[in-house]
Amino acid sequence: MSPETSQGQDWKPTRAARHRYDLQDVILELVPESWRRLLWSKVEGGRVLEVGVGTGMNMAYYPPEAAVVAVDPSPSFLTWAANRARKNGKPVELGVMDVRRLAFADDSFDYAATSFVFCSVPDPIAGLTEVWRVLKPGGRFILLEHVRLGNRLLGRLMDFLNPPWLRLSGDNINRDTVANVQRAGFQVVAVDGFLAGLVKLIEARKGSQ
C-alpha cells in the first residue's frame, strides 16, 4: 500500500511533535547494531509486519526470505524509509498507519517486530492488541524496548522523571512493556535484558485458536 491510500491520512503532526520525532530519530541512531541484528534474527520469514519503521534503520537486517510490510504514523519518516529501501534493494511495502488502527485483516502476518516504539504509543494496550489481532494463530511478536527498571528506587526515579522527558521527547521511560504485552493477550516466550534491564528484547506468541 502507499502512504496516500493507507489508513492514517489524518495524522497531522504539530511542530512540537515533529521536533520530538527528530529527537527520537537521533536517539535511535545510537542503538547498537548488535541489538537490531539480534531482534531480526528471531524473524524467520513469511509475511512480516514492522511496526514503527521510522526512517528504515532496521531494513539492513530484514531476513531475505521475508515479505515485509512496514508502517509508521509519520509520512516524512516513510519518505526516508522508501529512499533507504531503494538504495538497499529491499522490496518493502510501506504505509502510513497508526498501530492502534491497523488496516489489515485478522490473522494476516506470521511475525511482527518493533524497536523502541511502544514507549511512545499513547495507548500501548490498544496498539499491542491490534498487533495480536493481525498476527496468525501461533504468530510471533518480537519487541526491543526500553522499560521501567525493577529496582525500587530507580523505578521511582524514572516515574518522577517521566513527565518532563515525555514533554521533551514524546517517549515514556517508565512503562512495564512485558506486562503490557501479556495484558494484550500474548504469551511471553522469552525476555533478554541489556543495560542492567533498562532495555529488553521480548519474544511473544499469539496462542493457537
Steps between C-alpha positions, in 0.01 A plus 500: 500500500608858456497775763223669302265202510568350841335583828646790692447778246362725775826485695618863502795552733541831677831683489575372852422145390735534202779619731437200727520266201830659399635445852378140501674436170830633637466275806412196288815551293691414819341155536779239468501306176526176698160565663330554165669194354388288796143627471473406134677167547182391680294559184520195276305610194144492377284812503645751747367827642743761629319742729657847514751462218608863541770588247570133428802436721406133542477426128859379475409214733178379336516126421538462122218245487251724683221701336507814715223754542621802699279771649553829680275796590750751355484561123835680510668203667353269237651716225843435653414131541398471135829656390694264724309200364584600142868553578525162673289313247245403764152413368297650784133598498463830690191668643401791722320337789433531872570175685177550694302478174673256267334466159560128466272200527515271800770230492702667220862465616740228612722742692489854632803695619561839651781696663454783750144578390263410783668749732331773294163348404235694698296186575748211488244231584284607204803480270617166635150358470490605134831322437353191669195523272694513173740218592410147398434248779844390617655816352797662674546858616855620569548829685811696594395761757636707787298443817457603862776356717398247762720658766266674744699823533596529133146413392361783711762735358387407149139567602605844623698582186242364256275811465778742395664239279166425334451869424850525355519181297153349473628180666400343830791359699297317765284250315478132595489376144532131588184524711326702229579233241342240725195718562447522125458122486849383405696218658847630587746235388833661594644826632864605469632808678767754409647793693403352838145439381437848359455352151320170439461272202158342538386195306125444510259261333136515402338182625352251258124528463 
